[in-house]
């Protein structure tokens, strides 16, 4: 007998800024039937091809990641919730301002992890009270594949860019999951609605999609600017453009975004100083200034040196010779990756003058 979610629980989800709750049934000791089996196989193939790059934690946690019940054996149901972070303007407009930095939409406001997790915990408490069953909450910091779960639960589907797409919010959704030991009434899975569209694949500057529904992180700008440590391959640096943290190209290109809404949560709204910050000013940030500017932001987690590496690549791509001095200032930096980026940027800009 599967119990339904209470009206009070559903109302509280929406009052906290989430979508309606969607439920996927978990088969204990098994994968998530057709979608889970597919996701499990795709994860194995992704790792075998080395598409995860230097993200070794993905292979180290593959067993737990492939099946929710390997993460928590008592889990019987997954409640998947989305929170909209849709931008108020064109997220790609900043790419045309070469002397300015482009920051991914999700990182222009407050870090979503703490906010969503706190609200999920409140909802989990309500669910535990209603069902008398144990619960656990997850916001992409644990080895749980939220996107296949979201598709199984009917919240959206994984598009050709591998991200979740929603009929109501397009590509702009943060995901949170509550696992419950209670057997809850599931929603119907949602099928693929991408059709023949290739917009997200064709816009990618680095051709990071070997084929639809597959991504090679080693070419993905989000991976290169956030996860990848050390120098970026020379062949890819120019393609980073002025993107210093993340990339929104494939998300922004999705036609389903015509139904998207601007984020209602004010903490997700872009801070004015992060909409199109000046590259020269960013290059001058000391470590304390970097930490202060990005306090409460996910950008702070990559550290000042990696951030500066990204800024210097953007300066090298700026086609703005007046930024030569900003690059030259770091030619003798203690960090070898920063030094390398400064030399590369300086040489690129000098060629414009010759």
Buried (B, 14 or more C-beta within 10 A) or exposed (E): EEBEBBEEBBEBBEEBBBBBBBBBBBEEEEBBBEBBBBBBEBBEEBBEEEBBBBBEEBBEBBEBBBBBBBBBEBBBBBBBBBBBBBBEEEBBEBBEBBBBBBBBBBBBBBBBBEBBBEBBEEBBEBBBEBBEBBBBBBBBEBBBBBBBBBBBBBBBBBBBBBBBBBEBBBBBBBBBBBBBBBBBEBBEBBEEEBEEBEBBBEBBBBEBBEEBBBBBBBBBBBBBBBBBEEBBEEEBBBBBBBBBBBBBBBBBBBEBBEEBEEBEBEBBBBBEEBBBBBBBBBBEBEEEEBEEBBEEBBBBEBBBBBBBBBBBBBBBBBEBEEBBEBBBBBBEBEBEBBBBBBBBBBEBBEEEEE
